[in-house]
């Protein structure tokens, strides 16, 4: 069946075919050098445009960030993310439905990689002058590199689909109105994982991508980025969710769309090896932990960043997340939860405990320094003032309109030095891959594959021993207990960077943690003494079917489409 599917509103085909830049042009061999230069510049602009589809985690689900769709944070203004938290989302209404968005991105990459989009360099190749031959050689190498960048981006976009929807159609060539869309089916999950890994292997091969860039080129795809994506993909592949369909989707007739088969120890070894490959590249690429944890998201040239989405200078994120009451336009939108705060250890490495009077009477004292680097809490200094998040306080719910309901404001990724009244701006750089994630990927996989290996503790502790953190080293050797310590370290180190929403799914603990209420802090002052109590902010809902997103119903209702829906939807 041909030409019958382009009427989908947000589904696969119309978004693949619509808005196409005209790259389907004849390859002409009689171009002048001026025309070649124009064509070269045009295709370079198309490559730059492919990067624009990278996720911008500052505003991923409405303005709530992914943190507000899990147990990391509340979103003060509710908004579209609230449908996820209340469990009222489905195949008709999904605030994080990116199916069409990423297939549009993939379509653009496929167009870019098509033979019709080739830059014709014949005018330089046929000119024997040394200048022309040099230009031909340099541009040939650049164009080869562009193709590898594009292939990485396509693999990245496919993983964004796969972690949400499971197996999806793998489309690697431009589609036209002559395409027989009825033969396009969902690929198995293992097919999708294998494709992404294969692309990462190809573009990270020797000589395929640069190890690093500098200056204005920072942010382009490097060998390290390709290896990091492979690490993340293989870690997910080995995880419980993708290997235990019977635990939540028993009887589903298409388990190949949501799970893989194979030897788990081998999968964990592959994941460990992939993470170690990135770590081993550090000496060449210059990856290292930054001294200042608070600089994450604020600098392009941070040595910790393997790849980031480069954004321009602005202050919109600060407008959304500065504490209410300190600037006229500050909105305090994403407010960290007590669920997250309770996960930060005491600075001696022991857990925080509400039943310990010393802890509960002064809950912000002697904690992991990353807590103070990640959130603003009561009496935190913000510019020249100290925040008042007590009940009815000038920065709290009841004391100011839209004041924090959790008792906290977001500090991580925010630039607190900006003067919003004067419309000051600064750089924002969304971290896509950090070397610290690779350390934790490696530790997690190695603990599953080879418990007791000395590297597990070495790399679990690296993030804890950053110069302005210096938490005591974890010494636990029991596999199960160390697994929990690694998971908690990941929760703390990578907070608000878009990992938690997927980690709780792949670990299959979402039914436990995302069905818990979201908690905040109640602080009451009496006779100059503060009393702290954990309080419920809102109830949250997570059902087994939510381990995967539903395929949008608009796609499934398309004439001739017989794709199976994900289980339980």
FILUMLUM-474132 format. One record per residue (C-alpha): residue number from 0; x, y, z. Coordinates in nm, 3 decimals. Layout:
REM residues N
(kollum NUM, (X, Y, Z))
...
END
This chain:
REM residues 569
(kollum 0, (0.000, 0.000, 0.000))
(kollum 1, (0.152, 0.329, -0.111))
(kollum 2, (0.091, 0.693, -0.037))
(kollum 3, (-0.181, 0.637, 0.223))
(kollum 4, (-0.003, 0.722, 0.543))
(kollum 5, (0.107, 1.082, 0.494))
(kollum 6, (-0.209, 1.208, 0.665))
(kollum 7, (-0.086, 1.125, 1.017))
(kollum 8, (-0.087, 1.434, 1.237))
(kollum 9, (0.204, 1.354, 1.464))
(kollum 10, (0.297, 1.007, 1.353))
(kollum 11, (0.585, 0.865, 1.164))
(kollum 12, (0.532, 0.938, 0.799))
(kollum 13, (0.417, 1.297, 0.767))
(kollum 14, (0.699, 1.403, 0.995))
(kollum 15, (0.949, 1.215, 0.788))
(kollum 16, (0.823, 1.366, 0.466))
(kollum 17, (0.723, 1.715, 0.572))
(kollum 18, (0.948, 2.017, 0.596))
(kollum 19, (1.220, 1.853, 0.390))
(kollum 20, (1.505, 2.073, 0.279))
(kollum 21, (1.562, 2.020, -0.089))
(kollum 22, (1.868, 1.799, -0.081))
(kollum 23, (1.741, 1.577, -0.365))
(kollum 24, (1.926, 1.762, -0.631))
(kollum 25, (2.118, 1.626, -0.926))
(kollum 26, (2.489, 1.581, -0.890))
(kollum 27, (2.642, 1.805, -1.152))
(kollum 28, (3.007, 1.774, -1.243))
(kollum 29, (3.044, 2.110, -1.417))
(kollum 30, (3.021, 2.342, -1.118))
(kollum 31, (3.246, 2.646, -1.087))
(kollum 32, (3.452, 2.686, -0.773))
(kollum 33, (3.217, 2.959, -0.655))
(kollum 34, (2.924, 2.720, -0.693))
(kollum 35, (3.112, 2.445, -0.513))
(kollum 36, (3.187, 2.681, -0.224))
(kollum 37, (2.819, 2.775, -0.206))
(kollum 38, (2.717, 2.409, -0.204))
(kollum 39, (2.979, 2.330, 0.060))
(kollum 40, (2.852, 2.610, 0.286))
(kollum 41, (2.492, 2.497, 0.231))
(kollum 42, (2.560, 2.138, 0.336))
(kollum 43, (2.763, 2.257, 0.637))
(kollum 44, (2.459, 2.455, 0.749))
(kollum 45, (2.247, 2.143, 0.711))
(kollum 46, (2.487, 1.953, 0.936))
(kollum 47, (2.467, 2.228, 1.197))
(kollum 48, (2.091, 2.203, 1.182))
(kollum 49, (2.103, 1.832, 1.267))
(kollum 50, (2.239, 1.924, 1.612))
(kollum 51, (1.935, 2.138, 1.690))
(kollum 52, (1.732, 1.823, 1.763))
(kollum 53, (1.952, 1.721, 2.056))
(kollum 54, (1.751, 1.724, 2.380))
(kollum 55, (1.755, 2.047, 2.575))
(kollum 56, (1.703, 1.913, 2.923))
(kollum 57, (1.644, 2.254, 3.073))
(kollum 58, (1.294, 2.249, 2.923))
(kollum 59, (1.237, 1.883, 2.837))
(kollum 60, (0.874, 1.834, 2.950))
(kollum 61, (0.709, 2.170, 2.930))
(kollum 62, (0.929, 2.377, 3.157))
(kollum 63, (0.931, 2.110, 3.425))
(kollum 64, (1.245, 1.916, 3.326))
(kollum 65, (1.246, 1.538, 3.348))
(kollum 66, (1.326, 1.576, 3.718))
(kollum 67, (0.967, 1.687, 3.779))
(kollum 68, (0.836, 1.367, 3.619))
(kollum 69, (1.007, 1.146, 3.877))
(kollum 70, (1.095, 1.165, 4.246))
(kollum 71, (1.359, 1.436, 4.209))
(kollum 72, (1.132, 1.742, 4.207))
(kollum 73, (0.794, 1.908, 4.206))
(kollum 74, (0.683, 2.151, 3.937))
(kollum 75, (0.520, 2.445, 4.111))
(kollum 76, (0.291, 2.537, 3.822))
(kollum 77, (0.181, 2.176, 3.759))
(kollum 78, (0.159, 2.212, 3.378))
(kollum 79, (0.176, 1.926, 3.131))
(kollum 80, (0.422, 1.723, 3.341))
(kollum 81, (0.150, 1.679, 3.602))
(kollum 82, (-0.031, 1.432, 3.375))
(kollum 83, (0.269, 1.200, 3.412))
(kollum 84, (0.280, 1.236, 3.790))
(kollum 85, (-0.093, 1.174, 3.833))
(kollum 86, (-0.090, 0.875, 3.601))
(kollum 87, (-0.339, 1.037, 3.364))
(kollum 88, (-0.126, 1.012, 3.050))
(kollum 89, (-0.185, 0.758, 2.775))
(kollum 90, (-0.148, 0.687, 2.404))
(kollum 91, (-0.370, 0.985, 2.323))
(kollum 92, (-0.206, 1.238, 2.554))
(kollum 93, (0.158, 1.198, 2.653))
(kollum 94, (0.342, 1.514, 2.762))
(kollum 95, (0.673, 1.351, 2.673))
(kollum 96, (0.566, 1.204, 2.340))
(kollum 97, (0.875, 1.252, 2.124))
(kollum 98, (0.790, 0.994, 1.859))
(kollum 99, (0.733, 1.245, 1.582))
(kollum 100, (1.005, 1.479, 1.698))
(kollum 101, (1.284, 1.223, 1.673))
(kollum 102, (1.162, 1.067, 1.351))
(kollum 103, (1.172, 1.414, 1.203))
(kollum 104, (1.531, 1.442, 1.326))
(kollum 105, (1.613, 1.099, 1.178))
(kollum 106, (1.454, 1.196, 0.847))
(kollum 107, (1.679, 1.501, 0.828))
(kollum 108, (1.987, 1.287, 0.894))
(kollum 109, (1.883, 1.036, 0.628))
(kollum 110, (1.838, 1.318, 0.378))
(kollum 111, (2.178, 1.457, 0.473))
(kollum 112, (2.344, 1.119, 0.422))
(kollum 113, (2.177, 1.049, 0.089))
(kollum 114, (2.390, 1.050, -0.229))
(kollum 115, (2.181, 1.339, -0.358))
(kollum 116, (2.319, 1.556, -0.079))
(kollum 117, (2.685, 1.500, -0.166))
(kollum 118, (2.908, 1.804, -0.200))
(kollum 119, (3.050, 1.801, -0.550))
(kollum 120, (3.423, 1.871, -0.529))
(kollum 121, (3.507, 1.795, -0.891))
(kollum 122, (3.606, 2.153, -0.968))
(kollum 123, (3.888, 2.123, -0.715))
(kollum 124, (3.977, 1.760, -0.785))
(kollum 125, (4.029, 1.828, -1.156))
(kollum 126, (4.238, 2.140, -1.100))
(kollum 127, (4.604, 2.031, -1.070))
(kollum 128, (4.712, 2.344, -0.882))
(kollum 129, (4.848, 2.282, -0.534))
(kollum 130, (4.593, 2.516, -0.374))
(kollum 131, (4.299, 2.334, -0.533))
(kollum 132, (4.440, 1.995, -0.445))
(kollum 133, (4.485, 2.103, -0.085))
(kollum 134, (4.127, 2.229, -0.070))
(kollum 135, (4.006, 1.905, -0.226))
(kollum 136, (4.194, 1.695, 0.029))
(kollum 137, (4.083, 1.902, 0.329))
(kollum 138, (3.720, 1.918, 0.227))
(kollum 139, (3.704, 1.549, 0.143))
(kollum 140, (3.820, 1.473, 0.496))
(kollum 141, (3.576, 1.724, 0.646))
(kollum 142, (3.282, 1.582, 0.454))
(kollum 143, (3.370, 1.229, 0.564))
(kollum 144, (3.374, 1.358, 0.921))
(kollum 145, (3.035, 1.528, 0.871))
(kollum 146, (2.882, 1.196, 0.771))
(kollum 147, (3.014, 1.033, 1.086))
(kollum 148, (2.872, 1.313, 1.298))
(kollum 149, (2.535, 1.269, 1.130))
(kollum 150, (2.540, 0.893, 1.185))
(kollum 151, (2.611, 0.946, 1.554))
(kollum 152, (2.324, 1.191, 1.584))
(kollum 153, (2.087, 0.944, 1.417))
(kollum 154, (2.199, 0.672, 1.658))
(kollum 155, (2.148, 0.910, 1.951))
(kollum 156, (1.798, 0.998, 1.832))
(kollum 157, (1.713, 0.632, 1.793))
(kollum 158, (1.819, 0.565, 2.151))
(kollum 159, (1.593, 0.846, 2.272))
(kollum 160, (1.308, 0.658, 2.100))
(kollum 161, (1.413, 0.311, 2.214))
(kollum 162, (1.439, 0.393, 2.585))
(kollum 163, (1.082, 0.525, 2.571))
(kollum 164, (0.903, 0.300, 2.322))
(kollum 165, (1.112, -0.018, 2.294))
(kollum 166, (1.160, -0.156, 1.945))
(kollum 167, (1.084, 0.102, 1.673))
(kollum 168, (1.120, 0.101, 1.294))
(kollum 169, (1.480, 0.140, 1.183))
(kollum 170, (1.473, 0.371, 0.884))
(kollum 171, (1.812, 0.459, 0.739))
(kollum 172, (1.728, 0.590, 0.392))
(kollum 173, (1.520, 0.883, 0.272))
(kollum 174, (1.152, 0.807, 0.223))
(kollum 175, (0.945, 0.941, -0.064))
(kollum 176, (0.581, 0.936, -0.164))
(kollum 177, (0.669, 0.629, -0.368))
(kollum 178, (0.773, 0.438, -0.057))
(kollum 179, (0.553, 0.141, 0.030))
(kollum 180, (0.484, 0.240, 0.387))
(kollum 181, (0.287, -0.075, 0.460))
(kollum 182, (0.612, -0.273, 0.481))
(kollum 183, (0.752, -0.050, 0.757))
(kollum 184, (0.728, -0.244, 1.083))
(kollum 185, (0.862, -0.211, 1.433))
(kollum 186, (1.205, -0.367, 1.462))
(kollum 187, (1.285, -0.583, 1.762))
(kollum 188, (1.449, -0.422, 2.060))
(kollum 189, (1.767, -0.621, 2.005))
(kollum 190, (1.777, -0.503, 1.642))
(kollum 191, (1.758, -0.145, 1.764))
(kollum 192, (2.026, -0.190, 2.029))
(kollum 193, (2.253, -0.364, 1.777))
(kollum 194, (2.203, -0.091, 1.518))
(kollum 195, (2.292, 0.187, 1.761))
(kollum 196, (2.599, 0.003, 1.889))
(kollum 197, (2.711, -0.077, 1.535))
(kollum 198, (2.686, 0.289, 1.436))
(kollum 199, (2.885, 0.388, 1.744))
(kollum 200, (3.151, 0.132, 1.657))
(kollum 201, (3.176, 0.257, 1.300))
(kollum 202, (3.208, 0.624, 1.379))
(kollum 203, (3.446, 0.570, 1.673))
(kollum 204, (3.687, 0.358, 1.469))
(kollum 205, (4.041, 0.485, 1.429))
(kollum 206, (4.043, 0.797, 1.216))
(kollum 207, (3.666, 0.825, 1.190))
(kollum 208, (3.602, 1.107, 1.440))
(kollum 209, (3.838, 1.348, 1.618))
(kollum 210, (3.921, 1.273, 1.980))
(kollum 211, (3.857, 1.633, 2.078))
(kollum 212, (3.779, 1.980, 1.950))
(kollum 213, (3.868, 2.322, 2.083))
(kollum 214, (3.725, 2.671, 2.077))
(kollum 215, (3.416, 2.724, 1.868))
(kollum 216, (3.415, 2.358, 1.760))
(kollum 217, (3.349, 2.227, 2.113))
(kollum 218, (3.011, 2.056, 2.112))
(kollum 219, (3.062, 1.867, 1.788))
(kollum 220, (3.055, 1.489, 1.798))
(kollum 221, (3.384, 1.327, 1.901))
(kollum 222, (3.509, 0.973, 1.932))
(kollum 223, (3.445, 0.996, 2.306))
(kollum 224, (3.080, 1.088, 2.248))
(kollum 225, (3.031, 0.782, 2.027))
(kollum 226, (3.194, 0.556, 2.285))
(kollum 227, (2.986, 0.715, 2.562))
(kollum 228, (2.662, 0.651, 2.376))
(kollum 229, (2.767, 0.290, 2.327))
(kollum 230, (2.837, 0.266, 2.701))
(kollum 231, (2.495, 0.397, 2.793))
(kollum 232, (2.314, 0.176, 2.542))
(kollum 233, (2.489, -0.142, 2.657))
(kollum 234, (2.425, -0.057, 3.023))
(kollum 235, (2.054, -0.025, 2.949))
(kollum 236, (2.055, -0.344, 2.741))
(kollum 237, (2.197, -0.543, 3.034))
(kollum 238, (1.956, -0.398, 3.289))
(kollum 239, (1.660, -0.573, 3.447))
(kollum 240, (1.380, -0.407, 3.253))
(kollum 241, (1.499, -0.533, 2.916))
(kollum 242, (1.562, -0.885, 3.045))
(kollum 243, (1.259, -0.952, 3.265))
(kollum 244, (0.937, -0.902, 3.062))
(kollum 245, (0.755, -1.174, 3.255))
(kollum 246, (0.780, -0.970, 3.575))
(kollum 247, (0.551, -0.696, 3.444))
(kollum 248, (0.418, -0.790, 3.098))
(kollum 249, (0.343, -1.160, 3.127))
(kollum 250, (0.147, -1.285, 2.828))
(kollum 251, (0.245, -1.001, 2.595))
(kollum 252, (0.260, -1.153, 2.249))
(kollum 253, (0.552, -0.946, 2.122))
(kollum 254, (0.822, -0.967, 2.391))
(kollum 255, (1.086, -0.904, 2.124))
(kollum 256, (0.970, -0.541, 2.114))
(kollum 257, (1.036, -0.476, 2.483))
(kollum 258, (1.309, -0.722, 2.579))
(kollum 259, (1.624, -0.898, 2.467))
(kollum 260, (1.749, -1.251, 2.509))
(kollum 261, (2.099, -1.371, 2.576))
(kollum 262, (2.357, -1.426, 2.844))
(kollum 263, (2.331, -1.152, 3.107))
(kollum 264, (2.690, -1.184, 3.234))
(kollum 265, (2.811, -1.132, 2.877))
(kollum 266, (2.589, -0.825, 2.844))
(kollum 267, (2.725, -0.681, 3.168))
(kollum 268, (3.081, -0.748, 3.053))
(kollum 269, (3.014, -0.568, 2.724))
(kollum 270, (2.870, -0.274, 2.919))
(kollum 271, (3.171, -0.264, 3.150))
(kollum 272, (3.415, -0.283, 2.860))
(kollum 273, (3.234, -0.003, 2.675))
(kollum 274, (3.248, 0.231, 2.975))
(kollum 275, (3.615, 0.149, 3.032))
(kollum 276, (3.691, 0.237, 2.669))
(kollum 277, (3.572, 0.592, 2.736))
(kollum 278, (3.770, 0.610, 3.057))
(kollum 279, (4.081, 0.488, 2.875))
(kollum 280, (4.038, 0.769, 2.622))
(kollum 281, (4.061, 1.030, 2.897))
(kollum 282, (4.433, 1.094, 2.865))
(kollum 283, (4.396, 1.179, 2.495))
(kollum 284, (4.066, 1.364, 2.521))
(kollum 285, (4.145, 1.548, 2.844))
(kollum 286, (3.849, 1.416, 3.045))
(kollum 287, (3.875, 1.474, 3.419))
(kollum 288, (3.652, 1.570, 3.709))
(kollum 289, (3.613, 1.943, 3.738))
(kollum 290, (3.720, 2.092, 4.067))
(kollum 291, (3.392, 2.284, 4.093))
(kollum 292, (3.075, 2.071, 4.086))
(kollum 293, (2.862, 2.384, 4.051))
(kollum 294, (3.017, 2.463, 3.712))
(kollum 295, (2.834, 2.175, 3.545))
(kollum 296, (2.603, 2.311, 3.277))
(kollum 297, (2.766, 2.653, 3.272))
(kollum 298, (3.079, 2.601, 3.062))
(kollum 299, (3.141, 2.446, 2.721))
(kollum 300, (3.505, 2.371, 2.797))
(kollum 301, (3.447, 2.188, 3.124))
(kollum 302, (3.697, 1.894, 3.125))
(kollum 303, (3.427, 1.669, 3.268))
(kollum 304, (3.199, 1.709, 2.967))
(kollum 305, (3.230, 1.452, 2.691))
(kollum 306, (2.951, 1.612, 2.492))
(kollum 307, (2.698, 1.885, 2.563))
(kollum 308, (2.426, 2.063, 2.375))
(kollum 309, (2.556, 2.415, 2.325))
(kollum 310, (2.292, 2.679, 2.385))
(kollum 311, (2.326, 3.052, 2.342))
(kollum 312, (2.347, 3.299, 2.626))
(kollum 313, (2.014, 3.371, 2.794))
(kollum 314, (1.849, 3.383, 3.136))
(kollum 315, (1.519, 3.203, 3.076))
(kollum 316, (1.619, 2.903, 3.288))
(kollum 317, (1.700, 3.142, 3.572))
(kollum 318, (1.368, 3.322, 3.528))
(kollum 319, (1.196, 2.987, 3.564))
(kollum 320, (1.397, 2.863, 3.861))
(kollum 321, (1.532, 3.149, 4.072))
(kollum 322, (1.372, 3.141, 4.418))
(kollum 323, (1.041, 3.324, 4.430))
(kollum 324, (1.071, 3.651, 4.616))
(kollum 325, (1.429, 3.741, 4.522))
(kollum 326, (1.367, 3.883, 4.171))
(kollum 327, (1.045, 4.024, 4.037))
(kollum 328, (1.027, 3.774, 3.751))
(kollum 329, (1.166, 3.469, 3.937))
(kollum 330, (0.922, 3.176, 3.927))
(kollum 331, (1.080, 2.895, 4.130))
(kollum 332, (0.936, 2.633, 3.895))
(kollum 333, (1.140, 2.316, 3.955))
(kollum 334, (1.164, 2.258, 4.329))
(kollum 335, (1.371, 1.963, 4.459))
(kollum 336, (1.196, 1.701, 4.668))
(kollum 337, (1.261, 1.572, 5.017))
(kollum 338, (1.279, 1.227, 4.853))
(kollum 339, (1.601, 1.342, 4.687))
(kollum 340, (1.734, 1.534, 4.986))
(kollum 341, (1.703, 1.227, 5.209))
(kollum 342, (1.931, 1.036, 4.970))
(kollum 343, (2.229, 1.263, 5.046))
(kollum 344, (2.455, 1.105, 5.305))
(kollum 345, (2.602, 1.264, 5.611))
(kollum 346, (2.950, 1.393, 5.544))
(kollum 347, (3.095, 1.093, 5.730))
(kollum 348, (2.941, 0.861, 5.469))
(kollum 349, (2.655, 0.728, 5.682))
(kollum 350, (2.288, 0.756, 5.571))
(kollum 351, (2.073, 1.044, 5.684))
(kollum 352, (1.817, 0.915, 5.936))
(kollum 353, (1.500, 1.094, 6.043))
(kollum 354, (1.494, 0.878, 6.356))
(kollum 355, (1.829, 1.017, 6.466))
(kollum 356, (1.754, 1.329, 6.678))
(kollum 357, (2.080, 1.495, 6.579))
(kollum 358, (1.989, 1.454, 6.211))
(kollum 359, (1.622, 1.551, 6.230))
(kollum 360, (1.683, 1.859, 6.447))
(kollum 361, (1.935, 2.007, 6.201))
(kollum 362, (1.889, 1.822, 5.871))
(kollum 363, (2.115, 2.041, 5.658))
(kollum 364, (2.418, 2.019, 5.882))
(kollum 365, (2.716, 1.797, 5.796))
(kollum 366, (2.573, 1.658, 5.473))
(kollum 367, (2.735, 1.557, 5.144))
(kollum 368, (2.852, 1.891, 4.999))
(kollum 369, (2.676, 1.812, 4.671))
(kollum 370, (2.345, 1.869, 4.845))
(kollum 371, (2.433, 2.237, 4.892))
(kollum 372, (2.567, 2.253, 4.537))
(kollum 373, (2.240, 2.110, 4.400))
(kollum 374, (1.964, 2.278, 4.601))
(kollum 375, (1.892, 2.599, 4.790))
(kollum 376, (1.736, 2.522, 5.127))
(kollum 377, (1.623, 2.730, 5.424))
(kollum 378, (1.888, 2.988, 5.517))
(kollum 379, (2.093, 2.917, 5.202))
(kollum 380, (2.260, 3.236, 5.085))
(kollum 381, (2.131, 3.357, 4.752))
(kollum 382, (2.327, 3.659, 4.636))
(kollum 383, (2.303, 3.894, 4.933))
(kollum 384, (2.007, 3.740, 5.116))
(kollum 385, (1.935, 3.425, 5.313))
(kollum 386, (1.632, 3.232, 5.194))
(kollum 387, (1.339, 3.197, 5.431))
(kollum 388, (1.161, 2.871, 5.349))
(kollum 389, (0.986, 2.838, 5.684))
(kollum 390, (0.609, 2.802, 5.679))
(kollum 391, (0.476, 3.138, 5.567))
(kollum 392, (0.829, 3.265, 5.503))
(kollum 393, (0.907, 3.523, 5.236))
(kollum 394, (1.031, 3.255, 4.992))
(kollum 395, (0.792, 2.974, 5.087))
(kollum 396, (0.445, 2.847, 5.015))
(kollum 397, (0.201, 3.055, 5.216))
(kollum 398, (0.440, 3.345, 5.245))
(kollum 399, (0.463, 3.440, 4.879))
(kollum 400, (0.255, 3.353, 4.573))
(kollum 401, (0.387, 3.033, 4.411))
(kollum 402, (0.651, 2.988, 4.679))
(kollum 403, (0.815, 2.648, 4.700))
(kollum 404, (0.589, 2.370, 4.827))
(kollum 405, (0.883, 2.140, 4.896))
(kollum 406, (1.093, 2.388, 5.094))
(kollum 407, (1.370, 2.387, 4.833))
(kollum 408, (1.480, 2.563, 4.515))
(kollum 409, (1.703, 2.437, 4.237))
(kollum 410, (2.068, 2.544, 4.239))
(kollum 411, (2.234, 2.293, 4.007))
(kollum 412, (2.258, 2.416, 3.646))
(kollum 413, (2.129, 2.759, 3.755))
(kollum 414, (2.356, 3.062, 3.733))
(kollum 415, (2.279, 3.242, 4.062))
(kollum 416, (2.501, 3.539, 3.975))
(kollum 417, (2.266, 3.675, 3.709))
(kollum 418, (2.077, 3.998, 3.768))
(kollum 419, (1.740, 3.937, 3.608))
(kollum 420, (1.625, 4.295, 3.668))
(kollum 421, (1.908, 4.408, 3.441))
(kollum 422, (1.844, 4.118, 3.201))
(kollum 423, (2.194, 3.976, 3.246))
(kollum 424, (2.259, 3.650, 3.060))
(kollum 425, (2.509, 3.365, 3.064))
(kollum 426, (2.600, 3.044, 2.883))
(kollum 427, (2.394, 2.729, 2.935))
(kollum 428, (2.534, 2.397, 2.819))
(kollum 429, (2.315, 2.089, 2.868))
(kollum 430, (2.541, 1.792, 2.960))
(kollum 431, (2.468, 1.493, 2.738))
(kollum 432, (2.762, 1.280, 2.855))
(kollum 433, (3.000, 1.336, 3.146))
(kollum 434, (3.305, 1.132, 3.241))
(kollum 435, (3.150, 1.089, 3.587))
(kollum 436, (2.862, 0.895, 3.427))
(kollum 437, (3.117, 0.667, 3.263))
(kollum 438, (3.282, 0.598, 3.599))
(kollum 439, (2.946, 0.497, 3.744))
(kollum 440, (2.844, 0.300, 3.434))
(kollum 441, (3.166, 0.104, 3.467))
(kollum 442, (3.127, 0.043, 3.840))
(kollum 443, (2.764, -0.069, 3.802))
(kollum 444, (2.833, -0.309, 3.515))
(kollum 445, (3.149, -0.450, 3.671))
(kollum 446, (2.969, -0.514, 4.000))
(kollum 447, (2.716, -0.726, 3.814))
(kollum 448, (2.970, -0.902, 3.592))
(kollum 449, (3.270, -0.943, 3.819))
(kollum 450, (3.180, -0.869, 4.184))
(kollum 451, (3.481, -0.810, 4.402))
(kollum 452, (3.693, -0.656, 4.128))
(kollum 453, (3.904, -0.374, 4.274))
(kollum 454, (3.799, -0.133, 4.000))
(kollum 455, (3.442, -0.127, 4.131))
(kollum 456, (3.532, 0.072, 4.441))
(kollum 457, (3.794, 0.278, 4.261))
(kollum 458, (3.543, 0.413, 4.010))
(kollum 459, (3.247, 0.432, 4.248))
(kollum 460, (3.455, 0.658, 4.468))
(kollum 461, (3.595, 0.886, 4.201))
(kollum 462, (3.288, 1.110, 4.192))
(kollum 463, (3.278, 1.123, 4.572))
(kollum 464, (3.637, 1.241, 4.592))
(kollum 465, (3.608, 1.549, 4.375))
(kollum 466, (3.817, 1.824, 4.534))
(kollum 467, (3.523, 2.030, 4.657))
(kollum 468, (3.323, 1.721, 4.765))
(kollum 469, (3.569, 1.484, 4.939))
(kollum 470, (3.317, 1.234, 5.074))
(kollum 471, (3.461, 0.930, 5.253))
(kollum 472, (3.537, 0.637, 5.027))
(kollum 473, (3.284, 0.355, 5.006))
(kollum 474, (3.446, 0.034, 5.127))
(kollum 475, (3.149, -0.202, 5.101))
(kollum 476, (3.229, -0.525, 4.914))
(kollum 477, (2.906, -0.721, 4.936))
(kollum 478, (2.759, -0.722, 4.584))
(kollum 479, (2.398, -0.643, 4.677))
(kollum 480, (2.491, -0.371, 4.926))
(kollum 481, (2.742, -0.219, 4.687))
(kollum 482, (2.477, -0.221, 4.413))
(kollum 483, (2.261, 0.004, 4.629))
(kollum 484, (2.553, 0.234, 4.709))
(kollum 485, (2.637, 0.268, 4.339))
(kollum 486, (2.275, 0.344, 4.255))
(kollum 487, (2.257, 0.607, 4.525))
(kollum 488, (2.584, 0.762, 4.413))
(kollum 489, (2.441, 0.783, 4.063))
(kollum 490, (2.124, 0.944, 4.198))
(kollum 491, (2.327, 1.211, 4.377))
(kollum 492, (2.601, 1.278, 4.125))
(kollum 493, (2.373, 1.293, 3.820))
(kollum 494, (2.073, 1.464, 3.982))
(kollum 495, (1.867, 1.684, 3.748))
(kollum 496, (2.056, 1.568, 3.440))
(kollum 497, (1.780, 1.347, 3.301))
(kollum 498, (1.898, 1.008, 3.429))
(kollum 499, (1.673, 0.926, 3.723))
(kollum 500, (1.352, 0.892, 3.519))
(kollum 501, (1.513, 0.612, 3.316))
(kollum 502, (1.731, 0.457, 3.586))
(kollum 503, (1.433, 0.368, 3.806))
(kollum 504, (1.271, 0.206, 3.504))
(kollum 505, (1.569, 0.001, 3.390))
(kollum 506, (1.636, -0.111, 3.750))
(kollum 507, (1.266, -0.200, 3.775))
(kollum 508, (1.221, -0.010, 4.101))
(kollum 509, (0.981, 0.247, 3.957))
(kollum 510, (0.680, 0.065, 4.103))
(kollum 511, (0.832, 0.126, 4.446))
(kollum 512, (0.981, 0.473, 4.421))
(kollum 513, (0.744, 0.646, 4.177))
(kollum 514, (0.434, 0.531, 4.363))
(kollum 515, (0.560, 0.698, 4.677))
(kollum 516, (0.420, 1.045, 4.750))
(kollum 517, (0.643, 1.336, 4.665))
(kollum 518, (0.764, 1.485, 4.992))
(kollum 519, (0.884, 1.826, 5.100))
(kollum 520, (0.997, 1.990, 5.420))
(kollum 521, (0.779, 2.169, 5.672))
(kollum 522, (0.979, 2.416, 5.882))
(kollum 523, (0.806, 2.588, 6.172))
(kollum 524, (0.977, 2.848, 6.388))
(kollum 525, (0.882, 2.876, 6.753))
(kollum 526, (1.078, 3.071, 7.014))
(kollum 527, (1.369, 3.100, 6.774))
(kollum 528, (1.384, 2.722, 6.737))
(kollum 529, (1.319, 2.558, 6.401))
(kollum 530, (1.126, 2.234, 6.389))
(kollum 531, (1.168, 2.025, 6.073))
(kollum 532, (0.912, 1.769, 5.960))
(kollum 533, (0.880, 1.572, 5.640))
(kollum 534, (0.549, 1.651, 5.470))
(kollum 535, (0.357, 1.507, 5.177))
(kollum 536, (0.336, 1.746, 4.882))
(kollum 537, (0.141, 1.532, 4.638))
(kollum 538, (0.060, 1.173, 4.558))
(kollum 539, (0.225, 1.014, 4.257))
(kollum 540, (0.112, 0.724, 4.037))
(kollum 541, (0.317, 0.471, 3.843))
(kollum 542, (0.161, 0.160, 3.686))
(kollum 543, (0.345, -0.138, 3.532))
(kollum 544, (0.248, -0.036, 3.179))
(kollum 545, (0.444, 0.287, 3.229))
(kollum 546, (0.777, 0.108, 3.208))
(kollum 547, (0.746, 0.183, 2.837))
(kollum 548, (0.562, 0.467, 2.669))
(kollum 549, (0.269, 0.377, 2.445))
(kollum 550, (0.307, 0.411, 2.071))
(kollum 551, (0.095, 0.721, 1.986))
(kollum 552, (-0.256, 0.612, 1.897))
(kollum 553, (-0.255, 0.844, 1.596))
(kollum 554, (0.015, 0.622, 1.446))
(kollum 555, (-0.160, 0.295, 1.526))
(kollum 556, (-0.488, 0.415, 1.376))
(kollum 557, (-0.329, 0.492, 1.042))
(kollum 558, (-0.477, 0.293, 0.755))
(kollum 559, (-0.273, -0.017, 0.686))
(kollum 560, (-0.068, 0.009, 1.007))
(kollum 561, (-0.072, -0.314, 1.207))
(kollum 562, (0.199, -0.232, 1.459))
(kollum 563, (0.143, -0.389, 1.800))
(kollum 564, (0.089, -0.150, 2.090))
(kollum 565, (0.318, -0.176, 2.391))
(kollum 566, (0.195, -0.401, 2.673))
(kollum 567, (-0.096, -0.304, 2.899))
(kollum 568, (-0.187, 0.014, 2.709))
END
